[in-house]
Amino acid sequence: MEFSSKLIEKAVNEIAQLPGIGKRSALRLVLHLLKQPKEQTSFLSQALLQMREEIKYCKNCHNISDNTICEICANRNRDHQVVCVVEDIRDVLAIENTGQFRGIYHVLGGKISPIDGVGPSQLKIPTLVEKVKNGHIVEVIFALSSTMEGDTTNFYIYKQIVNSGVTMSTIARGIAVGDELEYADEVTLGRSILHRVPFEKSFKNN
């Protein structure tokens, strides 16, 4: 793709690094921004800079937050004895949109994937194990995507806390095997949370 302006080319190349954005889509976005008032571009750049500089991670669940403790963990009306284990904030948003879960979350920040060089030590697994061993948790719900990496991560955590006496369950397989949680429709995901099954049953039947 040839550009008549090095400034346009630089902007396109930067935007094209975003997931799912090719150079043609990036060019459309850049040309759109050029048509907008300069203030609009300033608002966008300021919002992005402020996000990068001020965003925090909840010290309890590792969810992205504006404060040290996220709104979910700070909510006394939530059931703090039930923890739903998810990969990242996209899964938190997906489950929250169902309106069917009133516990709290634990965001791992990824899944075990040796191919991608991601091991257990790079995830927020130790703090989850610590929560369980402290005795404040009565149920851990595994809500990772039903992929090989998700199942591997679930089983690794299971082995870490199996002797703790805590109830372990997994979302029902209303979510198709291999599907990412964030793409599931709200009704299916909500039913999967409500009709969760004992975790031991999920892998013994495989």
N, C-alpha and C positions, 0 to 999 in steps of 0.2 A: 504494500500500500504506500503510494507516494503522497507526501504532504507538501503543501505550498508554504507551510510555516513550521519552523522548528519548535515553536512554543506549543502549537496544536499537537504536533507529534509527541512531544514530551508528556503533555497532559493525557493524551490517548494511551500512551504506553503505561503510564501509572495506573489509570483506571482499568486497563485491560488485565492487570494483575489480580483484580478481584475475582472471586469464584463465579463461574458461570457467565463472565463478561468477556466476549471476544473483542477484537479490534473494531469491528463494524459497529457493535453495540456501544463500545466506548466512544467512538467518534460521534454517534448520535447524541450521547449524553453531553459530550464536550460542546457540540454545536448548540444544544439546548441551553446550556449554561451561558453561552455567549449571547443568546437572545434575551436572557433575563436581565433585570436591573443589576448593577454591580453589587448592590446591598444583599441580593439573594445569594450570590456566590460567597460574600463575606460571612453571612449567617451560617452557610454550610461549612465553610472552613473553620469557623469559630466553634461550631458544635462538635466537629470532629476532634479538634485540638483539646477542647474542654473534656470530652469523653476520655481521650487518651491520658490526660493529666490527672483527672479527678476520680476516675472509676475505681471502685474498690471491690474486694472479694469478701463475702461474709465469712467471719472467722469461725462460725459454727458449721455452715453447710458448704462453703466455698462457691456459693452462687454469686453471680455478678450483682453488684449492689451500689447504691449511692452512699451507703453508710457502712460502718463496721459490722453491724448486724442487719441482715436483710429484713424486709417487711414481713416475710413469711415466718422467719424464726422469731421475730419480735412480737408476733401475734399470739396473745395468750389464749385465744379461742381455738387455736390449732391443737391437734393431739401430738404432743412432743414425745410420746412414747412409740409412735409409729413412724419409721423412716423409709422413704422411697429412694432407692439408689438409682441415679440416672447418669448419663454421660456428660451432658452439658446443659446450658441455659435453655437451648431450644426444646429439650425434652421437658424441662420444668414448665415452660410456657404451654406446651402441647397438653400436658396433664392438667394444668390449672384451668385451661380453657374448657375442659370437660365439666368442671364444677363438681366432680365426684370424689375428690380426695381432700381430706381435711387434716392430714398429718403434715410432717415436714420432709425436707429433702436432704440428700447428700450427693453433691455433684462431684463426680470422680475426675472430670477434666479429660476424659478419653476412655479408651478401651485397650486392654492388653493386645498387642499386635507385634509379634516378633519380626514380621516382614517389614514393618514400618519403624522398627527399632524402639517400640514402646513396651517397656516392662512394668511390672507392678510398682517398682520404686518411683516411677515417674507419675503415678496417679495418686489421688487422695485416698488411698486405701487404709494406711495406718491410722488416720484420725477416725475413720469409720469403725475400725476394730477397737480402738480405744473407747469410743462412745458405748459400744456394745458391752465391753468388759467392765465399764463403770457401773453397769446395772440400771441405767435409766431408760433403756430401750426394751420394748416387749415384742416388737415385730419389725423385721427388715423385709421390705418388698423389693425384689429385683425387677427393675423396669428398663433394662438395657435392650437394645434392638436384638431381635432374634437372628443374629448372624454368628458365624464361627467365633469372631472376636468377642462378641457380647456374651455368648455362652461360656467361653473360656474365662472371661473376667468374672462372671457370676460364680462359676465353680471355684475359682481361686479364692474369692471372698468367703464362699461357703465353707471351704476347708479351714479358713482362719478363725471362723466363729462358730463352727458346728458344735463345739462343746460348751458354749456359753449358756445354753438353755433358752435362748431367744427363738421365737417363732420366725421361720423364714418362708417366704412365699414368692411367687413370681406371677406376673400378669398373665392372664389367660391367653391362649394362642388365637385370639380373635385377630391379632396382628399376624399377617402372613410371614412365614419363615423367610428371612432375608430382607424384610422391610425395615426401613428406618422409622423410629417412633414419631419423629416430627411430621411425617407425611401421612400419618394415619388420620382418618376422619374422627371427629370428636365423639360421636356416638360409639363407634367401635372401640376407641381407646378408653372411653368411660366405662364401658361394659367389661373390658379387660381388667381394669383396676378393681371394679366391684366383685368380679367373679374370679379373683386370683386364686391360685392353687398352691399347695405346699411345694416348696422348691424341690425336695427330694423326689417327689412324684414326677416332676418335669424332666429330670434326667434319667430316672430309672426306667421310664417308658420309652426312651429313645433307642 
